[in-house]
Each structure stands twice: as structure tokens, then as C-alpha cells.
Amino acid sequence: MAGEIVHYEIAAADADRAQAFWSGLFGWSFQGSGMPEMDYRMAQVTESAGAAIYPGPDKVGHPIVYHNVDDIDASIAKVKELGGSAEDKTPVPTHGWFAACKDTEGNSFSLWQADSSAGQ
């Protein structure tokens, strides 16, 4: 479904403390992302949605919500047409594409398009 929230990214001053909080609150089970160069802890929240915690003391208080889209290029163009801003799409190899955006009020969000051929 277009616009469905599929990922919720939480910056943390203390990633261990944040993981304990969210695990304790909702029972989320976090695993590593498979990217050894960064501490990015992921949890599958529902069949189609996940969450992540990462160390980001400078970004605390500003979670990023990822919205599902069918066509990321068309959605980036629509964001700009409506007065928002959008960066170029970025691949997450073998998973999909994302684009960091801001709405007309300066609120950050991201677009996500699943695509197993992304980045190949």
C-alpha cells in the first residue's frame, strides 16, 4: 500500500539502553544489520514493517519514518512538485531504494521502494 509505514529509525545516545527500552516495551527482538562497519540494529515489527536503532546522539529526538511507494522516482518528483524536498534515491543492495525527504514544513521522512535488484 502506498504510504504505508514500513520502517521506523530511532537515533540513540546509548544504543544499548534504547534497545533495552524498545525490547522491553514491545518485545521487539533486534539483530545486527549485516553491515559490520556500522552499528545498526534491526527488528521485524510486523510482516511488512521494521524498526532500527543506531547510535546518533546528534539526531536524538528526530526519528525517521519510511513510507512505502510503488515508484520511488515518481514519488520523489511528486514530493518536489508539492513543495517539499527530496534527495536522489540510494540503493540498499538486494533490498530496495530509499530517498530522504522533507515536507513543506521541514519535517524529515523517507520514501522506500522494495526492489531485490537494487544496487546490483
C-alpha angles and dihedrals in degrees: 000000000000112000095017111146105246103166138026118196120200123194115209137194086207111025094190092053092046091049091051090050097050093040090051095045101047105008092247114169113214128206133179118271096237090248103114092189093067139043101234114149118198133197129188104228100177134352090277104025138064143175134216137199122203136169106263112140091171091056100045112135094030111087116184121228119205118211123203117239132179095218116026094189092054091044093051089052091049092051089054093044090055093052100263128115130243134184122221115280117269125205125237095200114248092357111064149269133296134189125196111226144173127212124226090276095053097257113149122230136147136228121224131197118182112226123156090201094058115128096010 
